[in-house]
Amino acid sequence: MKVLVINGSPKGSRSNTYQLAKAFLEGMEEGAGAAKEVFEAEEIQVYRLNIRSCLGCFSCWDKTPGNCCIRDDMQEVIRKLLWADITIWSFPLYYYTVPGGLKNLIDRQLPMVLPFMAENETGTGNGSHPSRYDMGGKKTVVISTCGFYTAEGNYDGVCSLFDHCYGKGNYTTVFCGQGELFRVPDVARRTNEYLGYVRDAGREYAAGGIRPETERKLEQLLYPKETFETWADLSWGIDKEDGKRESDALIFTRQMAALYRKESYQGREQVLEMYYTDIEECYQIVLGKDGSRVLTEELMAADTRIETPLPVWRSIAAGEIRGDEALMKQLYRVKGDFNLMLRWDDYFGGTGHRGEEARQGAGAGKGHGLDGKSGAGINMPDKETNMSIMLIPWMVFWIAAGVDGYIGSFASIGVCVLVPLLFHRNKKTWFDSLSGALAGGFSVAVLAGAPVRLILPLSYLAFGIMWTATCFREIPITAYYSMNQYNGEDALRNPLFMKTNRILTLMWGILYLMTPIWTYFLLGTPMASYTGAVNSVFPVVMGIFTVWFQKWYPAKIARGE
């Protein structure tokens, strides 16, 4: 598979469209590798070439057939066009067609056709010229971005040109609106997501054709029309009312506000105050039912106040640093209601589309990481972990064996056998396997004649050791299960999330290391059959504490305390 990429952008490798072409090419290479097909690729940066305009002299038809009289770089371009099995044309939309330099290159393909008249077989126009070379089997891909919110309706000129050259339906297109966003770090999560779809398209194309599902993803807007056009207008830094230049901090705040998702409205307006400590500028974003608005004066009482240097928040927005790491280093502080921070991506985006509104995340919230979401995007597992599955064997053994050791142990073994059936819907952890093995082992020990008064406290001790030991491992046990509430496995890279869970795991571990003491004594009293019920009281209290601590501790850190 020999592929030629023709980058027609005057910006060369800095081109927004070129990012899409590279992603498509990477996907093709992966697809060719999977098929164990030899893959070769070459690139042409048109802006670097010396390609003069066609003179219209037709020397390439009558005086020097197949050879242009102009001696420049076009001869090498034609050689590569003949070499390639697949040609990828990459360019931005310039005045509804291709950039001037690329149009010169297209015009100069005249030596590749014969002067004789022929019937038009492209399905476009009337009359054509036959090819001088055998071009059968060659394929064409056209990739382009434009500065409008959508590509739809803006590529008539481009399609007409390529229809004439290759025939309707004989080439593949990837047209993307909002192309300027591919150079904006603040929205890298969404653009990276789209580039992932382009990479998928390249992989599928190499395997035979782009799937309809992938085509639908490529046709989706990067952001809703209103959001993009607001961003585009703000990017000029000029107030639409008086034409005056606005401060960078105010522009940045307005762009952040433009990403607000009104679907996240909580029944009352919330006021987010941004205080940029390095320049002493303060603005508020009011999050309401019908959208957001930015206040520059007559400020309201803030629900949440973020105190940050502007460069720090910009770096977080661009994904250069994680928001959670910056918070742990006290590079910024948060005062007031911390719940807004925990649900940042619900308010200011997320990743992936939800209907026409395109729930994409970025802005200052992208990569914030307080809710476990990072600039790298989401890595949600297909199945979620479930702590209940891990606890079921233990709970059955503790309660049932405490009432009747023989029957309770049989019940516990039965549960241990049935629990694995639940993993068709949930993700399995090694704690689930270990819990089943330990609970089953203690049940067998009781059936073998071991005294319940000894085995039951030992089971609590084993459970406590399992919890406590994970405090010294990379991932504490509570993090394996609570990550489901904080965007899956990506939360495991959040230092604030991990520290919170390490503390909680240790506290739960200490509780279960102490439980064997009173359990042993209870089993020697008339209260023995109520041991399981008694031992359920402390976990309930600890559970209430856990819910409180998960909110209190991150907020404490956020305040810089």
C-alpha positions in Angstrom: 0.0 0.0 0.0 1.7 3.2 -1.2 0.1 6.4 0.1 0.8 10.0 -1.0 -0.3 12.9 1.2 -0.5 16.3 -0.5 -0.7 19.0 2.1 -2.0 22.1 0.3 -2.1 24.4 3.3 0.2 27.5 3.2 0.9 26.8 6.9 2.5 23.5 6.1 2.8 21.2 9.1 1.2 23.8 11.3 -2.0 23.4 9.3 -5.2 22.4 11.3 -6.3 20.1 8.4 -2.9 18.5 8.4 -3.6 17.2 11.9 -6.6 15.3 10.5 -4.5 14.0 7.5 -1.8 12.7 9.9 -4.4 11.0 12.1 -6.0 9.4 9.0 -2.6 8.2 7.8 -1.7 6.8 11.2 -5.0 4.8 11.1 -4.2 3.5 7.6 -0.8 2.4 8.7 -2.3 0.5 11.7 -4.9 -1.1 9.4 -2.2 -2.1 6.9 -0.1 -3.6 9.7 -3.1 -5.6 11.0 -3.5 -7.0 7.5 0.3 -7.6 7.3 0.4 -5.4 4.2 3.6 -3.5 3.3 2.9 0.2 4.0 4.8 3.1 2.4 3.9 6.8 2.7 5.3 10.0 1.3 4.3 13.6 1.9 4.3 16.7 -0.3 4.2 20.1 1.4 3.0 22.3 -1.4 4.1 25.6 0.1 7.7 24.5 -0.1 7.6 23.7 -3.8 8.3 25.8 -6.7 5.2 25.3 -8.9 4.4 28.1 -11.3 1.0 28.7 -12.8 0.0 26.9 -16.0 0.7 28.9 -19.1 -2.1 27.3 -21.1 0.4 26.8 -24.0 -0.5 23.1 -24.4 3.1 22.2 -25.1 2.6 19.1 -23.0 0.1 17.9 -25.6 1.7 18.6 -28.9 5.4 19.7 -28.7 6.6 17.6 -25.7 3.8 15.1 -25.1 3.5 14.3 -21.4 6.1 16.8 -20.4 5.5 20.4 -19.3 7.7 23.1 -20.8 8.0 24.7 -17.3 10.9 23.1 -15.5 10.0 23.2 -11.8 9.0 20.8 -9.0 5.8 19.7 -10.8 7.6 16.9 -12.6 8.4 15.3 -9.2 4.8 15.7 -8.1 3.5 13.8 -11.2 6.0 11.1 -10.6 4.7 10.6 -7.0 1.1 10.8 -8.2 1.8 7.9 -10.5 3.6 6.0 -7.8 0.9 6.2 -5.2 -2.0 3.7 -4.8 -3.9 6.2 -2.6 -3.6 10.0 -2.7 -4.8 12.0 0.3 -5.5 15.7 -0.5 -5.3 17.8 2.6 -6.1 21.5 2.6 -8.2 24.2 4.4 -11.2 25.7 2.7 -10.1 29.0 1.1 -13.0 31.1 -0.3 -15.1 27.9 -0.8 -12.4 26.1 -2.7 -8.8 25.0 -2.5 -5.8 27.3 -1.6 -4.1 29.1 -4.5 -0.9 27.1 -4.4 -2.8 23.8 -4.5 -4.9 25.1 -7.4 -1.7 25.7 -9.3 -0.7 22.1 -8.7 -4.0 20.7 -9.8 -3.9 22.9 -13.0 -0.4 21.6 -13.8 -1.7 18.0 -14.0 -2.6 18.7 -17.6 0.4 16.6 -18.9 -1.3 13.5 -17.3 -4.1 13.6 -19.8 -4.3 13.3 -23.6 -5.6 16.1 -25.8 -8.3 14.0 -27.5 -11.9 14.5 -26.8 -13.7 11.7 -24.9 -17.1 11.0 -23.4 -17.4 12.2 -19.9 -17.4 9.2 -17.5 -17.2 11.1 -14.2 -20.9 11.9 -14.0 -20.1 15.6 -14.0 -20.1 18.1 -16.9 -19.9 17.3 -20.6 -16.8 16.1 -22.4 -13.4 15.2 -21.0 -9.9 14.1 -21.9 -8.6 10.5 -21.5 -5.8 9.8 -19.1 -2.3 9.3 -20.5 -1.6 6.7 -17.8 -3.4 3.7 -16.4 -5.0 5.1 -13.3 -7.2 2.1 -12.7 -7.3 0.9 -9.1 -6.0 4.1 -7.6 -7.9 5.7 -4.8 -8.4 9.3 -3.6 -9.2 10.8 -0.2 -10.0 14.5 0.3 -9.6 15.9 3.9 -10.4 19.5 4.7 -11.4 21.8 7.5 -13.2 25.1 7.3 -13.8 28.1 9.7 -17.6 27.8 9.8 -19.4 25.9 12.5 -20.3 23.2 10.0 -18.9 21.8 6.8 -22.4 21.2 5.4 -23.2 23.4 2.5 -19.7 25.0 2.3 -17.9 22.5 0.1 -19.9 22.7 -3.2 -17.0 24.2 -5.0 -14.5 21.6 -3.7 -16.9 18.7 -4.5 -17.5 20.1 -8.0 -13.7 20.2 -8.6 -13.0 16.7 -7.4 -16.2 15.3 -9.1 -14.8 16.5 -12.4 -11.4 15.1 -11.7 -12.4 11.7 -10.2 -16.1 11.3 -10.7 -19.0 11.5 -8.2 -18.7 8.9 -5.5 -15.2 7.8 -6.6 -13.4 9.5 -3.7 -13.7 9.6 0.0 -14.2 12.9 2.0 -13.6 14.0 5.5 -14.9 17.5 5.9 -14.8 19.2 9.3 -16.2 22.5 10.4 -14.7 24.6 13.3 -11.3 23.8 12.0 -9.6 26.6 13.9 -10.3 24.8 17.2 -7.6 22.2 16.3 -5.0 24.8 17.2 -6.7 25.9 20.5 -5.1 24.1 23.5 -8.2 24.8 25.7 -10.4 22.5 23.7 -7.8 19.8 23.0 -9.9 17.1 24.7 -12.7 17.5 22.2 -10.4 17.9 19.2 -8.3 14.9 20.3 -11.5 12.9 20.5 -12.4 13.9 16.9 -8.9 13.0 15.7 -9.4 9.6 17.3 -12.4 9.2 15.0 -10.4 10.2 12.0 -7.7 7.7 13.0 -10.5 5.0 13.2 -11.6 6.1 9.8 -8.1 5.6 8.3 -7.9 2.2 9.9 -11.2 1.2 8.5 -10.5 2.7 5.1 -7.3 0.6 4.8 -9.4 -2.5 5.7 -11.9 -1.8 2.9 -14.1 1.1 3.8 -15.2 3.5 6.6 -18.0 2.2 8.7 -21.3 4.2 8.8 -20.9 4.6 12.6 -17.6 6.3 12.1 -18.9 8.5 9.3 -21.7 9.7 11.7 -19.1 10.6 14.3 -17.1 12.5 11.7 -20.2 14.4 10.7 -21.0 15.5 14.3 -20.2 19.1 15.3 -17.2 19.7 17.5 -19.4 22.0 19.5 -22.9 23.4 19.2 -23.3 26.2 16.7 -23.9 28.9 19.4 -20.9 27.8 21.5 -18.5 27.8 18.5 -19.6 31.1 17.1 -19.3 32.7 20.5 -15.8 31.3 20.8 -14.9 32.5 17.3 -16.2 36.0 18.0 -14.4 36.2 21.4 -11.1 35.0 19.9 -10.6 38.4 18.2 -10.5 40.0 21.7 -12.8 42.9 20.7 -16.1 43.8 22.4 -18.9 43.6 19.9 -20.7 46.6 21.4 -18.0 49.3 21.5 -15.2 47.7 19.5 -12.7 48.1 22.3 -10.1 45.5 23.2 -10.9 43.4 26.2 -8.5 41.9 28.7 -7.1 38.4 28.1 -8.6 37.3 31.5 -12.1 38.6 30.5 -11.9 36.9 27.1 -10.8 33.7 28.7 -13.6 33.9 31.3 -16.2 34.5 28.5 -14.9 31.5 26.6 -15.2 29.4 29.6 -18.8 30.6 30.2 -19.6 29.7 26.6 -19.0 26.1 27.3 -21.6 26.0 30.1 -24.2 23.2 29.5 -27.6 24.4 30.6 -28.7 20.8 30.9 -26.7 20.7 34.1 -28.9 23.4 35.7 -29.6 22.4 39.3 -32.9 24.3 39.9 -31.2 27.5 41.0 -28.7 29.9 39.6 -25.1 29.3 40.7 -22.4 32.0 40.7 -18.8 31.0 39.9 -16.3 33.7 40.7 -12.9 33.7 39.0 -10.4 35.8 40.8 -7.1 36.0 38.9 -4.6 36.7 41.6 -1.6 37.8 39.4 -3.5 40.6 37.7 -6.1 41.2 40.4 -9.1 40.9 38.0 -12.3 39.4 39.1 -15.3 38.2 37.0 -18.3 36.0 37.7 -20.1 33.4 35.6 -23.7 33.0 36.4 -24.9 29.5 35.6 -28.7 29.6 34.9 -31.5 27.7 33.4 -31.3 29.3 30.0 -27.5 29.6 29.8 -24.6 31.6 31.3 -23.7 35.2 31.5 -20.5 37.0 32.7 -20.6 39.8 35.2 -17.8 42.4 35.2 -19.4 44.7 37.7 -22.1 44.7 40.3 -21.0 41.3 41.3 -23.2 38.9 43.3 -22.5 36.7 46.3 -20.5 33.9 44.9 -21.3 30.2 45.5 -17.8 29.1 44.5 -14.7 31.3 44.2 -11.6 30.2 42.5 -8.4 32.1 43.3 -5.8 31.4 40.7 -3.1 33.1 38.6 -4.3 33.3 35.0 -1.4 31.3 33.6 -2.1 28.4 36.0 -5.8 28.2 34.9 -4.8 28.5 31.3 -2.3 25.7 31.7 -5.0 23.5 33.3 -7.4 24.4 30.5 -4.8 23.5 27.9 -4.1 20.2 29.5 -0.5 21.1 30.2 -1.0 20.3 33.9 -3.7 18.4 35.7 -6.1 20.4 37.8 -5.9 18.0 40.7 -2.1 18.1 40.8 -2.1 21.9 40.7 -4.6 21.9 43.6 -2.5 19.5 45.7 0.5 21.8 45.0 -1.7 24.7 46.1 -1.2 26.6 42.9 -4.8 27.8 43.2 -7.5 27.7 45.9 -11.2 27.1 45.9 -13.6 28.6 48.4 -17.3 28.1 49.0 -19.3 25.2 47.5 -16.9 22.5 46.3 -19.6 20.4 44.6 -19.3 22.6 41.5 -15.7 21.6 41.2 -16.5 17.9 41.7 -19.1 18.2 38.8 -17.1 20.5 36.7 -17.4 18.5 33.5 -21.2 18.3 34.0 -21.3 22.1 33.9 -18.6 22.9 31.4 -18.6 19.9 29.1 -17.5 16.3 29.1 -16.4 14.0 26.3 -18.5 12.4 23.7 -21.8 13.5 22.1 -25.2 13.5 23.8 -27.7 14.1 21.1 -27.3 17.3 19.0 -25.8 19.3 21.9 -22.5 17.5 21.7 -21.5 17.2 25.3 -17.8 17.9 24.8 -15.5 19.0 27.5 -12.7 21.5 27.5 -12.3 25.1 28.4 -10.9 25.8 31.8 -12.5 22.7 33.1 -10.8 20.3 30.7 -8.2 18.4 32.5 -9.3 19.8 35.8 -9.3 16.3 37.2 -11.2 17.1 40.4 -13.9 14.7 39.3 -11.3 12.2 38.0 -11.4 13.6 34.4 -8.2 14.5 32.8 -7.1 16.2 29.6 -6.2 12.9 28.1 -9.8 12.0 27.8 -12.0 9.4 29.3 -11.0 5.8 29.9 -14.2 4.4 31.1 -14.2 0.6 31.4 -17.0 -1.3 29.7 -17.9 -2.8 33.1 -17.8 -1.2 36.5 -16.5 -2.6 39.7 -19.0 -3.2 42.4 -18.0 -3.4 46.1 -21.2 -5.2 47.0 -20.0 -8.2 45.1 -16.8 -8.2 47.1 -18.7 -7.9 50.4 -21.5 -10.4 49.8 -19.5 -13.6 50.7 -18.2 -11.9 53.9 -21.6 -10.6 55.0 -23.3 -13.9 54.5 -20.6 -15.7 56.5 -20.5 -13.2 59.3 -24.2 -13.1 59.8 -25.3 -16.6 59.0 -22.3 -18.4 60.7 -22.9 -16.2 63.8 -26.4 -17.6 64.1 -25.7 -21.2 63.1 -22.2 -22.2 62.2 -23.1 -25.3 60.2 -26.0 -23.9 58.2 -24.3 -20.5 57.9 -21.2 -22.0 56.4 -23.1 -24.0 53.8 -25.0 -20.8 52.9 -21.7 -18.9 52.6 -20.2 -21.6 50.3 -23.3 -21.4 48.2 -23.0 -17.7 47.8 -19.3 -17.9 47.0 -20.2 -20.3 44.1 -23.0 -18.1 42.8 -21.2 -14.7 43.1 -19.0 -15.2 40.0 -22.2 -15.2 37.9 -22.5 -11.5 38.6 -19.3 -10.7 36.7 -21.1 -10.8 33.4 -22.3 -7.3 34.3 -19.5 -6.0 36.5 -15.7 -5.7 36.3 -13.9 -8.2 38.4 -11.0 -7.1 40.8 -8.6 -9.4 42.5 -10.2 -8.4 45.8 -13.4 -10.1 44.6 -11.5 -13.3 43.9 -9.6 -13.1 47.2 -12.8 -12.4 49.2 -14.6 -15.4 47.7 -11.6 -17.7 48.4 -11.2 -16.5 52.0 -14.9 -16.5 52.9 -15.2 -20.0 51.3 -12.1 -21.1 53.2 -13.3 -20.0 56.6 -16.7 -21.7 55.9 -14.9 -25.0 55.1 -12.9 -24.6 58.3 -16.1 -24.4 60.3 -17.7 -27.4 58.5 -14.5 -29.3 59.3 -15.0 -28.7 63.0 -13.1 -25.5 63.7 -14.8 -23.5 66.5 -16.9 -20.6 65.2 -15.7 -18.5 68.2 -12.2 -18.7 66.7 -12.9 -18.7 63.0 -15.3 -15.7 63.0 -12.8 -13.3 64.6 -10.1 -14.6 62.3 -12.2 -13.8 59.3 -12.7 -10.2 60.5 -8.9 -10.1 61.1 -8.2 -11.3 57.6 -10.6 -8.8 56.1 -9.0 -6.0 58.1 -5.5 -7.1 57.0 -6.6 -7.1 53.4 -7.9 -3.5 53.6 -5.0 -2.2 55.6 -2.4 -3.8 53.4 -3.7 -2.0 50.3 -2.9 1.3 51.9 0.7 0.5 51.2 0.1 -0.5 47.6 -0.2 1.7 44.6 -4.0 1.6 44.6 -6.0 1.3 47.9 -9.0 -0.9 47.9 -11.6 1.8 48.1 -10.2 3.5 45.0 -11.0 0.4 43.0 -14.7 0.8 43.7 -15.3 4.5 44.2 -13.6 5.3 40.9 -16.9 4.5 39.2 -18.3 7.8 40.6 -15.3 9.8 39.3 -15.0 8.8 35.7 -13.5 5.3 36.0 -9.9 4.4 35.8 -8.8 7.9 35.0 -9.6 8.8 38.6 -6.7 6.5 39.6 -4.3 9.2 38.2 -5.9 11.9 40.4 -3.7 12.5 43.4 -6.4 14.1 45.5 -8.8 11.2 44.8 -6.1 8.7 45.7 -5.0 10.5 48.9 -8.7 10.7 50.0 -9.2 7.0 49.4 -5.9 6.0 51.0 -7.0 7.7 54.2 -10.5 6.1 54.1 -9.0 2.6 53.4 -6.8 2.9 56.4 -9.7 3.9 58.6 -11.8 1.0 57.4 -8.8 -1.3 57.8 -8.3 -0.2 61.4 -12.0 -0.8 62.2 -11.9 -4.4 61.0 -8.6 -5.0 62.7 -10.3 -4.0 66.0 -13.5 -5.9 65.2 -12.1 -9.4 66.1 -11.5 -8.3 69.7 -15.1 -7.6 70.6 -16.3 -10.3 68.3 -14.4 -13.0 70.2 -15.8 -11.8 73.5 -19.4 -11.5 72.2 -19.3 -15.1 70.9 -18.7 -16.2 74.5 -21.9 -14.6 75.7 -25.6 -15.1 75.3 -25.4 -12.4 72.7 -23.4 -14.6 70.3 -26.2 -15.0 67.7 -26.5 -11.2 67.5 -22.8 -10.8 66.7 -23.4 -10.1 63.0 -26.0 -7.5 63.8 -23.8 -5.8 66.3 -20.9 -5.7 63.9 -23.1 -4.1 61.3 -23.6 -0.9 63.4 -20.0 0.3 63.2 -19.8 -0.1 59.4 -23.0 1.9 59.1 -21.5 4.7 61.1 -18.2 4.5 59.2 -20.2 4.6 55.9 -21.9 7.9 57.0 -18.5 9.2 57.9 -17.1 8.1 54.5 -19.7 10.0 52.6 -19.0 13.2 54.6 -15.2 12.8 54.4 -15.2 12.3 50.6 -16.7 15.9 50.3 -15.0 17.5 53.3 -11.4 16.5 52.7 -11.0 17.6 49.1 -12.7 20.9 49.9 -10.3 21.4 52.8 -7.3 20.8 50.5 -8.9 23.2 47.9 -9.1 26.0 50.5 -5.3 25.6 51.0 -5.7 24.4 54.5 
